Amino acid sequence: MRHVEECMGTVFSFDIRDDDSPEIEAGLRQAVSSLHEVDHIFSTYKPESDISRLGRLEISVDECDPLVSLVLNIGERAVADGAGAFTLHPGGRLDPSAVVKGWAIERASNILHAAGSRVHLVNGGGDIQSCSDGSFDWGIAIADPRDSSRVILAVGDPQAPRFAVATSGSAERGEHIVDARGGVAGAGLLSVTIVGASLTDVDIAATTAFALGAQSRDWVEAHDGFEAFAVLADGGMWTTTGFSRYVVG
């Protein structure tokens, strides 16, 4: 079962490898609906969204949808852990987008899992949450930031029930990542790819690592549960200590 949905200014794809069932079909509809719900609440491009109104101080957090408090709490933990580089206020305005997309994708995957799906992948603009029962290895491709038609390597972990991949860089969307310390985000880097179990955490880690630039490798190495692969501006590459165990093919 496959489905493609445009939402949040990008394309989300669902690839479900379980046997078809009414429960999983209903779960897919609910997962797709959840993405639009998140967009309605968190879009900074919609002046009527809760996050836009909160940013203008028209409403309080308590007056927002409960999901706003949940996401902001995740974001505040990311700020505390981000070595000064991660922010919820890029450009001085409230914008938790660096939290929202990965969290929304993982939430959609969780909905599918609750509906009975044990083998699926949800891809939102290249950020991926997969689920496996051990019978299927997704082999997720990592594109070269210098040539998006070229695959550098593929990653996966068929023994892990959940596996997430997120890449941050400037190749696809230009210089959109902010270093809250005021420096140049991604100094010396073209891209950083993080792998782990939870896309919420992995996506935040990828954004933080790219913002940290030259400090990114040491920051990732200090965190359990993450491994990283980076492409450098000078053409070089590096990986963290345990990344090789996730390389497939």
One Martini backbone bead per residue (centre of mass of N, CA, C, O) as a GRO file, in nm:
protein
  249
    1MET     BB    1   0.094   0.038   0.025
    2ARG     BB    2   0.047   0.365  -0.124
    3HIS     BB    3   0.125   0.718  -0.044
    4VAL     BB    4   0.066   1.065  -0.145
    5GLU     BB    5   0.135   1.388   0.030
    6GLU     BB    6   0.055   1.721   0.042
    7CYS     BB    7   0.246   1.909   0.291
    8MET     BB    8   0.412   2.167   0.434
    9GLY     BB    9   0.563   2.217   0.147
   10THR     BB   10   0.559   1.903   0.089
   11VAL     BB   11   0.635   1.549   0.059
   12PHE     BB   12   0.451   1.258   0.147
   13SER     BB   13   0.539   0.913   0.207
   14PHE     BB   14   0.382   0.587   0.187
   15ASP     BB   15   0.513   0.256   0.290
   16ILE     BB   16   0.328  -0.049   0.292
   17ARG     BB   17   0.400  -0.413   0.372
   18ASP     BB   18   0.151  -0.511   0.465
   19ASP     BB   19  -0.126  -0.653   0.483
   20ASP     BB   20  -0.422  -0.588   0.400
   21SER     BB   21  -0.647  -0.372   0.594
   22PRO     BB   22  -0.888  -0.189   0.740
   23GLU     BB   23  -0.709  -0.082   0.971
   24ILE     BB   24  -0.472   0.026   0.799
   25GLU     BB   25  -0.636   0.210   0.617
   26ALA     BB   26  -0.738   0.386   0.853
   27GLY     BB   27  -0.454   0.463   0.953
   28LEU     BB   28  -0.370   0.617   0.703
   29ARG     BB   29  -0.588   0.833   0.714
   30GLN     BB   30  -0.505   0.935   0.995
   31ALA     BB   31  -0.209   1.009   0.928
   32VAL     BB   32  -0.276   1.219   0.714
   33SER     BB   33  -0.454   1.397   0.894
   34SER     BB   34  -0.228   1.467   1.099
   35LEU     BB   35  -0.063   1.650   0.910
   36HIS     BB   36  -0.286   1.869   0.873
   37GLU     BB   37  -0.313   1.936   1.167
   38VAL     BB   38  -0.026   2.037   1.207
   39ASP     BB   39  -0.037   2.259   0.994
   40HIS     BB   40  -0.273   2.420   1.124
   41ILE     BB   41  -0.111   2.477   1.398
   42PHE     BB   42   0.219   2.535   1.285
   43SER     BB   43   0.201   2.735   1.067
   44THR     BB   44   0.385   3.029   0.968
   45TYR     BB   45   0.195   3.088   0.695
   46LYS     BB   46  -0.054   3.098   0.900
   47PRO     BB   47  -0.216   3.344   1.073
   48GLU     BB   48  -0.436   3.131   1.222
   49SER     BB   49  -0.246   2.985   1.370
   50ASP     BB   50  -0.138   2.911   1.675
   51ILE     BB   51   0.165   2.988   1.635
   52SER     BB   52   0.112   3.270   1.519
   53ARG     BB   53  -0.057   3.381   1.755
   54LEU     BB   54   0.156   3.332   1.971
   55GLY     BB   55   0.380   3.510   1.840
   56ARG     BB   56   0.170   3.771   1.871
   57LEU     BB   57   0.024   3.748   2.160
   58GLU     BB   58  -0.294   3.659   2.136
   59ILE     BB   59  -0.206   3.395   2.285
   60SER     BB   60  -0.170   3.127   2.483
   61VAL     BB   61  -0.068   2.818   2.545
   62ASP     BB   62  -0.339   2.734   2.692
   63GLU     BB   63  -0.510   2.826   2.418
   64CYS     BB   64  -0.391   2.605   2.277
   65ASP     BB   65  -0.321   2.340   2.151
   66PRO     BB   66  -0.173   2.077   2.318
   67LEU     BB   67   0.057   2.033   2.102
   68VAL     BB   68   0.218   2.289   2.159
   69SER     BB   69   0.332   2.218   2.436
   70LEU     BB   70   0.473   1.961   2.351
   71VAL     BB   71   0.666   2.086   2.135
   72LEU     BB   72   0.798   2.304   2.316
   73ASN     BB   73   0.923   2.104   2.514
   74ILE     BB   74   1.104   1.969   2.311
   75GLY     BB   75   1.250   2.232   2.224
   76GLU     BB   76   1.368   2.309   2.503
   77ARG     BB   77   1.547   2.058   2.523
   78ALA     BB   78   1.709   2.121   2.266
   79VAL     BB   79   1.827   2.385   2.361
   80ALA     BB   80   1.974   2.268   2.616
   81ASP     BB   81   2.138   2.047   2.414
   82GLY     BB   82   2.263   2.261   2.172
   83ALA     BB   83   2.518   2.440   2.244
   84GLY     BB   84   2.358   2.718   2.140
   85ALA     BB   85   2.239   2.641   1.832
   86PHE     BB   86   1.951   2.597   1.918
   87THR     BB   87   1.619   2.717   1.803
   88LEU     BB   88   1.278   2.875   1.835
   89HIS     BB   89   1.401   3.182   1.723
   90PRO     BB   90   1.434   3.252   1.429
   91GLY     BB   91   1.483   3.583   1.379
   92GLY     BB   92   1.302   3.637   1.660
   93ARG     BB   93   1.083   3.409   1.605
   94LEU     BB   94   0.841   3.191   1.640
   95ASP     BB   95   0.983   2.856   1.531
   96PRO     BB   96   0.928   2.494   1.544
   97SER     BB   97   1.013   2.345   1.271
   98ALA     BB   98   1.266   2.172   1.377
   99VAL     BB   99   1.044   1.980   1.520
  100VAL     BB  100   0.776   1.916   1.362
  101LYS     BB  101   0.834   1.723   1.124
  102GLY     BB  102   0.957   1.478   1.267
  103TRP     BB  103   0.724   1.445   1.467
  104ALA     BB  104   0.496   1.407   1.254
  105ILE     BB  105   0.612   1.150   1.126
  106GLU     BB  106   0.623   0.977   1.380
  107ARG     BB  107   0.323   1.003   1.445
  108ALA     BB  108   0.225   0.861   1.187
  109SER     BB  109   0.369   0.594   1.246
  110ASN     BB  110   0.224   0.538   1.516
  111ILE     BB  111  -0.056   0.511   1.389
  112LEU     BB  112   0.008   0.266   1.215
  113HIS     BB  113   0.097   0.082   1.444
  114ALA     BB  114  -0.179   0.094   1.600
  115ALA     BB  115  -0.324  -0.041   1.333
  116GLY     BB  116  -0.088  -0.293   1.263
  117SER     BB  117   0.173  -0.186   1.151
  118ARG     BB  118   0.521  -0.333   1.095
  119VAL     BB  119   0.573  -0.236   0.778
  120HIS     BB  120   0.715   0.087   0.736
  121LEU     BB  121   0.726   0.415   0.559
  122VAL     BB  122   0.804   0.763   0.634
  123ASN     BB  123   0.830   1.043   0.403
  124GLY     BB  124   0.965   1.385   0.462
  125GLY     BB  125   1.178   1.532   0.268
  126GLY     BB  126   1.397   1.285   0.366
  127ASP     BB  127   1.254   1.222   0.628
  128ILE     BB  128   1.273   0.911   0.826
  129GLN     BB  129   1.030   0.657   0.925
  130SER     BB  130   1.072   0.328   1.036
  131CYS     BB  131   0.928  -0.011   1.020
  132SER     BB  132   1.013  -0.339   1.170
  133ASP     BB  133   1.011  -0.716   1.199
  134GLY     BB  134   1.289  -0.830   1.038
  135SER     BB  135   1.190  -0.893   0.719
  136PHE     BB  136   1.290  -0.586   0.648
  137ASP     BB  137   1.510  -0.382   0.443
  138TRP     BB  138   1.519  -0.059   0.337
  139GLY     BB  139   1.765   0.092   0.238
  140ILE     BB  140   1.854   0.403   0.286
  141ALA     BB  141   1.924   0.669   0.096
  142ILE     BB  142   2.216   0.881   0.041
  143ALA     BB  143   2.266   1.183  -0.083
  144ASP     BB  144   2.448   1.392  -0.270
  145PRO     BB  145   2.488   1.735  -0.221
  146ARG     BB  146   2.635   1.772  -0.515
  147ASP     BB  147   2.440   1.514  -0.625
  148SER     BB  148   2.117   1.400  -0.611
  149SER     BB  149   2.163   1.146  -0.821
  150ARG     BB  150   2.365   1.051  -0.599
  151VAL     BB  151   2.467   0.772  -0.415
  152ILE     BB  152   2.663   0.710  -0.142
  153LEU     BB  153   2.457   0.553   0.057
  154ALA     BB  154   2.321   0.299   0.278
  155VAL     BB  155   2.070   0.255   0.536
  156GLY     BB  156   2.019   0.029   0.827
  157ASP     BB  157   1.797  -0.188   1.059
  158PRO     BB  158   1.638  -0.491   1.070
  159GLN     BB  159   1.644  -0.528   1.401
  160ALA     BB  160   1.488  -0.268   1.418
  161PRO     BB  161   1.170  -0.149   1.478
  162ARG     BB  162   1.316   0.140   1.466
  163PHE     BB  163   1.405   0.383   1.198
  164ALA     BB  164   1.603   0.684   1.153
  165VAL     BB  165   1.633   0.964   0.909
  166ALA     BB  166   1.843   1.268   0.891
  167THR     BB  167   1.897   1.570   0.692
  168SER     BB  168   2.131   1.842   0.698
  169GLY     BB  169   2.137   2.141   0.483
  170SER     BB  170   2.192   2.343   0.168
  171ALA     BB  171   2.112   2.199  -0.103
  172GLU     BB  172   1.785   2.222  -0.115
  173ARG     BB  173   1.725   2.519   0.073
  174GLY     BB  174   1.967   2.640   0.161
  175GLU     BB  175   2.017   2.897   0.401
  176HIS     BB  176   1.798   2.792   0.675
  177ILE     BB  177   2.000   2.756   0.905
  178VAL     BB  178   2.037   2.839   1.248
  179ASP     BB  179   2.278   2.993   1.456
  180ALA     BB  180   2.228   3.100   1.780
  181ARG     BB  181   2.532   3.219   1.817
  182GLY     BB  182   2.587   3.381   1.520
  183GLY     BB  183   2.698   3.204   1.325
  184VAL     BB  184   2.781   2.984   1.077
  185ALA     BB  185   2.597   2.757   0.945
  186GLY     BB  186   2.786   2.486   0.850
  187ALA     BB  187   3.078   2.511   0.885
  188GLY     BB  188   3.234   2.294   0.651
  189LEU     BB  189   2.946   2.201   0.547
  190LEU     BB  190   2.688   2.023   0.359
  191SER     BB  191   2.621   1.762   0.551
  192VAL     BB  192   2.400   1.589   0.792
  193THR     BB  193   2.360   1.253   0.908
  194ILE     BB  194   2.111   1.092   1.108
  195VAL     BB  195   2.083   0.806   1.325
  196GLY     BB  196   1.796   0.618   1.466
  197ALA     BB  197   1.480   0.574   1.619
  198SER     BB  198   1.389   0.884   1.644
  199LEU     BB  199   1.287   1.145   1.450
  200THR     BB  200   1.262   1.367   1.647
  201ASP     BB  201   1.559   1.343   1.747
  202VAL     BB  202   1.715   1.323   1.475
  203ASP     BB  203   1.628   1.594   1.349
  204ILE     BB  204   1.737   1.775   1.570
  205ALA     BB  205   2.030   1.671   1.553
  206ALA     BB  206   2.083   1.759   1.260
  207THR     BB  207   2.040   2.059   1.302
  208THR     BB  208   2.246   2.099   1.526
  209ALA     BB  209   2.497   1.987   1.383
  210PHE     BB  210   2.500   2.186   1.148
  211ALA     BB  211   2.515   2.445   1.319
  212LEU     BB  212   2.797   2.360   1.457
  213GLY     BB  213   2.979   2.232   1.251
  214ALA     BB  214   3.291   2.161   1.363
  215GLN     BB  215   3.134   2.040   1.637
  216SER     BB  216   2.948   1.799   1.552
  217ARG     BB  217   3.096   1.534   1.609
  218ASP     BB  218   3.134   1.564   1.916
  219TRP     BB  219   2.833   1.594   1.981
  220VAL     BB  220   2.738   1.317   1.879
  221GLU     BB  221   2.939   1.135   2.041
  222ALA     BB  222   2.796   1.237   2.324
  223HIS     BB  223   2.546   1.065   2.205
  224ASP     BB  224   2.323   0.842   2.262
  225GLY     BB  225   2.165   0.686   1.970
  226PHE     BB  226   2.374   0.819   1.770
  227GLU     BB  227   2.465   0.867   1.423
  228ALA     BB  228   2.712   0.991   1.175
  229PHE     BB  229   2.717   1.173   0.852
  230ALA     BB  230   2.956   1.366   0.654
  231VAL     BB  231   2.977   1.644   0.429
  232LEU     BB  232   3.224   1.838   0.300
  233ALA     BB  233   3.327   2.127   0.144
  234ASP     BB  234   3.616   1.979   0.055
  235GLY     BB  235   3.503   1.658   0.002
  236GLY     BB  236   3.485   1.530   0.255
  237MET     BB  237   3.453   1.283   0.525
  238TRP     BB  238   3.248   1.163   0.809
  239THR     BB  239   3.229   0.946   1.099
  240THR     BB  240   3.114   0.788   1.347
  241THR     BB  241   3.201   0.519   1.525
  242GLY     BB  242   2.900   0.351   1.470
  243PHE     BB  243   2.799   0.386   1.166
  244SER     BB  244   2.884   0.122   1.001
  245ARG     BB  245   2.646  -0.069   1.107
  246TYR     BB  246   2.430   0.091   0.897
  247VAL     BB  247   2.562  -0.011   0.649
  248VAL     BB  248   2.447  -0.103   0.327
  249GLY     BB  249   2.566  -0.298   0.047
   0.00000   0.00000   0.00000
